[in-house]
Structures are given as structure tokens and as C-alpha cells.
Amino acid sequence: MNDLWNQIDLSWAWLTSAEQWEGTNGIPHRLWQHLIYSGTSLFFAALIGLALGLLVGHTGRGGFLATGLANVARAIPTFGLVLIIVVIDYSITPVLIALVALAVPPILVNTYEGVRGVDADARDAARGMGMTGRDVLLRAELPMAMPLILLGLRTSAIQVVATATLAAYPGFGGLGRYIIDGLARNDYQLVVGGTVLVVALALIVQAVFALLRRLLVSPGLLGTARS
Amino acid sequence: MEIDWGWIGEHTSDLAENAVLHLRLALLPVLFGLLISLPLGVLCRRFGWLYPPTLTLANVLYAIPSLALFMVFIQYTGLTPSTVIIPLTLYSLSVLIPNVVDGLGSVSEPVRQAATAMGFGAFRRLVRVELPIAVPIVIAGTRVAAVSSISLVAVGQLIGQGGLGYDIVRGYQLQFPTQILAASVLIVLLALVTDAILVVLQRLLTPWARARGKAAS
């Protein structure tokens, strides 16, 4: 335990030293790269996952296929995907593709489950009020599925932030750089410092989603829905 | 990209050996995860105040990059399989605990009361009634945990304990796509087979679900 405490102490020294906060290997630059990779991947994953999840949930068709495919996608080893495409084409695109593949399943499955789980009576009521299919989806099913959808987005976002560290292995920087460099040099201070930054980022993501939940979920649903 | 089928033919036994190691490194954590989350889930159901902090802790652990978690454990467990198995066990908890709690929560109150009326004590009711009813939701979580774990073990190769991750890293170092691809495809296959086995296990453990399905049709 004493070991761990020393590490935390060392990392704090590392995190707060002025030289870590400037230049291309400085924390702001690495953090920016990390955010760009995570944000871009999550954006595309959300587009794909939400569109497919809403479609499948609303029509009720292909649910088995969609959730099955999502589970297969979960099995794709992100690490292998990153490295194989990097061998073929050395650019950041493969890393982003791997992160999107990682992020789509939770969003897709939760959106589908959320829409499908909407109370049948509520759906009938919406239709009875004269809403068209699209209105039912956007004004009744989507708001009611929102707690689960946000949960899926949050899971994906945290996974992406944690996994984007792999971008550093083939040399694309991000916060993983510190962890990979620390590993290569047996420098635990660097490893723990990098880890602390990634975990802090993930916790901020959690907080952002807690805020989104307050803003986007209808107050009538907050009482019963679980986070 | 060209695939060197000859290489795959010559290395089937190596690949198989790494696949077996891979499966062991990936599934032991899920097993340990279940052993931890079942009692913990039961406790969380009984003492509601315990659930939010437990879940938060599991979520925080989940946010730590696997690579970093491996590194932290190296100092305590060295370059051994434990250094991969312990972090993956911790990851599995973030999926398994909520599913155990939800599964136990899916037992309806009349069922619980009926069991009590039949003279079941708290423990017997848990083992004979509540846990069996929770099986589908617990297995759903186990499927996600197992599949993710199989995919994640590969990263363990960065500390020398990765099963098929060895072939992924080696293929990258040699700029030899065939080896990376073969290992990646094998990992997906392992995951699919494991997933299918869990589905079959669920059917075996919940024979009443089939009986009810037949009665309805």
C-alpha cells in the first residue's frame, strides 16, 4: 500500500510540474488529441447506433438480428483491428474505425431496448391522438426511451475514452502516450500520471451524462427510470 | 492485402495453443466476476443503500484503461496471468452486478409471497426461486462480459500475457497482416462459440420458459 501511496505522490508531482503543461508532449496537446479521437468516434457511433436502434425498435423488425450483430461487434478485438489496418494503411482512420466499432453496440442495443420497452398503451394513446408514425417515434417513443439511450451513450463514451489510449501504440498520441512511454521506460510515474488523466476524463464524461439526463429526460420519467 | 494461407497452415498448432490460453485468461475473470457479483447483488437487494456506491465504484473501475490497470497490478502480481485476470475480473463487475440486481428485482412480489407461503425460508427462497428466475438477465450480462473479456485479453500482450494477442503484436512488429488477421478472426470465433454456449446454458437452466412458450402456442 505504501508503494501505491508513493506512486500517487510522484504522479502528483508529475501532473503539477510546469514542463508537463506545454509543447507537443504536454498534457494540453495530448488531452486535445484524446478528445478529438474520442469525440469523432462517438459522434459517428451515435449516428449509426441511434439511427439503427430507433428504426429497429420502432418497426419491431430485425430486433434479433440487430442485437445479435451488436454482440458480434463487441467480440471484435479492438487491438487487432487497430493494428491490422495500421499495417495496411498508416493513418489515424483505422483507430477511429476500431473505436466506432467498439462504441456502436451499447448505443444500438440500449436504443432498441428503450424504444421496444415503451408501454404499449402509451404508444396507442399517441397514435390515438392522431400522430403519424414519425411523430409517434420522435415525440412519444424517443422521449420515453431517453433514459436507456443516454445510458447506452454513456457506456460507449466511457469505453471510447478508456480505449483511445491504444491510439498511442502505433504512434498517434493522445493520453495513452504517457502510459505506453512509461511502460517502455519502466517509468511508473508516467504510467500512473497518464492513467489518472484518463480516469479523470472518464469521470467528467460520467458527470456530463448525469447533467444531460437532467436536461433531456422528461421530469415525469425521472422518478421511476434507473440510471 | 494478401493473406498468406501457407503461414496459417504451418502455424495451426501454435495458434490453437494461444487460443486455449486466450480463452482461459478471458473466462476465468468472468467466472470470478460471477462468484463476486452473485453474493454482492443479493446484498445490494437486501440493503438498498449499498447499491449506488457499489455501482459507482464498479463504473469508476470500468473507466480505467485496461493497459493502465495491468500496469498498476504488475507491481503486486508481477508479469503473471494474475495481472490480466484481476483487472478483467474488476471490469466484468460493472456489467454483472447491475444484471444480478435487476434479475433478482424481476421476481414478482406474488411469486415471492407464494414461496414464503409454501414455507420457504429466506435462503431456500433465494436459491430455489429467486435465483432461477433471475437466470435470463444474469446470463444476458454474462454474455456481454464474456464477449468483451475475450476481446480485451489481447491487450494483455503488452505485458506479455495476451494469448492470441501475441500474434497480433508479433504481426504488427513484423508488418505481417496475415498473423494479425488470423488471431483477430480466431478471437471473434472464440467469442461467438462462447456466446452460443451461454445461450444453450440459459435454455437448459430455464426449462419452464420453453414449456410456457409451447403452452402459449
HADDOCK unambig.tbl for C-alpha pairs under 7 A between the chains (distance, minus, plus):
assign (segid A and resid 72 and name CA) (segid B and resid 192 and name CA) 6.85 0.50 0.50
assign (segid A and resid 74 and name CA) (segid B and resid 147 and name CA) 6.46 0.50 0.50
assign (segid A and resid 74 and name CA) (segid B and resid 148 and name CA) 6.01 0.50 0.50
assign (segid A and resid 75 and name CA) (segid B and resid 147 and name CA) 5.26 0.50 0.50
assign (segid A and resid 75 and name CA) (segid B and resid 148 and name CA) 6.02 0.50 0.50
assign (segid A and resid 75 and name CA) (segid B and resid 150 and name CA) 6.95 0.50 0.50
assign (segid A and resid 75 and name CA) (segid B and resid 151 and name CA) 5.38 0.50 0.50
assign (segid A and resid 75 and name CA) (segid B and resid 188 and name CA) 5.28 0.50 0.50
assign (segid A and resid 75 and name CA) (segid B and resid 191 and name CA) 5.76 0.50 0.50
assign (segid A and resid 76 and name CA) (segid B and resid 151 and name CA) 6.17 0.50 0.50
assign (segid A and resid 76 and name CA) (segid B and resid 188 and name CA) 5.64 0.50 0.50
assign (segid A and resid 77 and name CA) (segid B and resid 151 and name CA) 4.41 0.50 0.50
assign (segid A and resid 77 and name CA) (segid B and resid 152 and name CA) 6.67 0.50 0.50
assign (segid A and resid 77 and name CA) (segid B and resid 184 and name CA) 6.26 0.50 0.50
assign (segid A and resid 77 and name CA) (segid B and resid 187 and name CA) 6.94 0.50 0.50
assign (segid A and resid 79 and name CA) (segid B and resid 154 and name CA) 6.76 0.50 0.50
assign (segid A and resid 79 and name CA) (segid B and resid 155 and name CA) 6.39 0.50 0.50
assign (segid A and resid 80 and name CA) (segid B and resid 168 and name CA) 5.75 0.50 0.50
assign (segid A and resid 80 and name CA) (segid B and resid 180 and name CA) 6.22 0.50 0.50
assign (segid A and resid 80 and name CA) (segid B and resid 184 and name CA) 5.67 0.50 0.50
assign (segid A and resid 83 and name CA) (segid B and resid 172 and name CA) 6.20 0.50 0.50
assign (segid A and resid 84 and name CA) (segid B and resid 177 and name CA) 5.80 0.50 0.50
assign (segid A and resid 84 and name CA) (segid B and resid 180 and name CA) 5.95 0.50 0.50
assign (segid A and resid 84 and name CA) (segid B and resid 181 and name CA) 6.75 0.50 0.50
assign (segid A and resid 87 and name CA) (segid B and resid 172 and name CA) 6.60 0.50 0.50
assign (segid A and resid 87 and name CA) (segid B and resid 175 and name CA) 5.85 0.50 0.50
assign (segid A and resid 87 and name CA) (segid B and resid 177 and name CA) 6.59 0.50 0.50
assign (segid A and resid 158 and name CA) (segid B and resid 63 and name CA) 5.88 0.50 0.50
assign (segid A and resid 159 and name CA) (segid B and resid 63 and name CA) 6.79 0.50 0.50
assign (segid A and resid 162 and name CA) (segid B and resid 63 and name CA) 5.89 0.50 0.50
assign (segid A and resid 162 and name CA) (segid B and resid 64 and name CA) 6.10 0.50 0.50
assign (segid A and resid 162 and name CA) (segid B and resid 65 and name CA) 4.51 0.50 0.50
assign (segid A and resid 163 and name CA) (segid B and resid 65 and name CA) 6.11 0.50 0.50
assign (segid A and resid 179 and name CA) (segid B and resid 68 and name CA) 6.61 0.50 0.50
assign (segid A and resid 191 and name CA) (segid B and resid 68 and name CA) 6.76 0.50 0.50
assign (segid A and resid 195 and name CA) (segid B and resid 64 and name CA) 6.96 0.50 0.50
assign (segid A and resid 195 and name CA) (segid B and resid 68 and name CA) 5.83 0.50 0.50
assign (segid A and resid 199 and name CA) (segid B and resid 63 and name CA) 5.85 0.50 0.50
assign (segid A and resid 199 and name CA) (segid B and resid 64 and name CA) 5.48 0.50 0.50
assign (segid A and resid 202 and name CA) (segid B and resid 63 and name CA) 5.75 0.50 0.50
